[in-house]
């Protein structure tokens, strides 16, 4: 979502993500690192699922 | 229950609106502890112990940049409580990492593991650095040195880190290798979130979304809503939101709206999720999807009149400013902290149930637990096994929280924290205070 849509005043822990710079994703299948300005969801190398590295997983 | 009124000096300067919003992560965690303590019959001495982390380790981590220049960065590991098992929590590389933030986050991990009945305590750590300024070689050197600097306080039976903001499976692989080399044996259980080839688990990708979907289904059942035709709006079509939406769709719900960074698509009769193109072939697939009759902004998605709203993108999207216009019957928190403290109070007054993140998106840490179990037992489970075990664990956690929940007395968030605090207190009572 755009910066305008939120005030990013989370209860705690996460800083949200910076939409002004490209996002780094990791492929949970092959381990590839993909930097993209788009909200991609699938690894272009193996088709595996991606994780946005700016978000926690636990 | 009394809401504690706190206001930072900065907030006073920048806003004329009175707010109860905590000014820091740690303050929020402490406030939640006090709220839970009012609901559970717990020895005050236990509460006093839980107000303080066991330890917060700060280390200097020298990094040789590719240019040859040496930079010294600050690293942290906050360990809140381990009465129920080894500390557990992520390692983040982010410029805003501080000892205080790590302490608050560690506390939050204690509650999250306890509400899920995982045999872990809570921890969090990281390095104050912008990961986008690091080359791959610099990230590897930094990670290996950080692993060595905190090696004395971590280990598969002491403290088990995981990926977090700015770190990934490769970071965990380097961390595990550095630890193993220094210990003289291969120890995969020292971290979770590793690549599968060195002991990482199957099922990581879908876990948080699956847990959100299971909890949404259970919440619907509690409020007498059938899954068939249940209307659902999902903000955020990343790994959590997309997996939750697809599972709910598969189970018969009508997912009427989904969004990504660019905005939302809306079909009051239910979107055909399988028709939304794969991101690989069409980036920003949600906003360019032409199979929906209507488009919405992300803010408008939050205001849709649906059975269940799942904010699954980022924190802080439901605030005091829009809590009054949320029309959903139930909110299930897919992201961490999508509802601000003040918004929580507004929704509580309005009687809108909010199923908290520490329960709903706990699939991530639960699969981390499964990975740790596989590693220390030298086993490898199939994806189907992971899926079945996760479903069992989530349903069990939901039933435990539902058993405590009393709508006249508390919110769902309070109930989840009460379950967590009860478990921790019982463990403290059984073990006693040494010496």
Interface residues (C-beta under 8 A of the other chain):
Chain A: X1 X2 X5 X6 X7 X8 X9 X10 X11 X12 X13 X14 X15 X16 X17 X19 X21 X24 X26 X28 X29 X31 X33 X36 X38 X39 X40 X41 X42 X43 X44 X47 X48 X49 X50 X51 X52 X53 X54 X55 X56 X57 X58
Chain B: X21 X22 X24 X25 X28 X29 X88 X89 X90 X92 X94 X96 X101 X104 X105 X108 X109 X112 X131 X132 X136 X162 X163 X164 X165 X166 X167 X168 X169 X170 X193 X195 X204 X205 X206 X208 X235 X236 X237 X238 X239 X242 X259 X260 X261 X262 X263 X278 X279 X280 X283 X284 X285 X286 X297 X298 X299 X313 X314 X315 X316 X317 X319 X321 X335 X336 X337 X338 X339 X340 X341 X344 X364 X365 X368
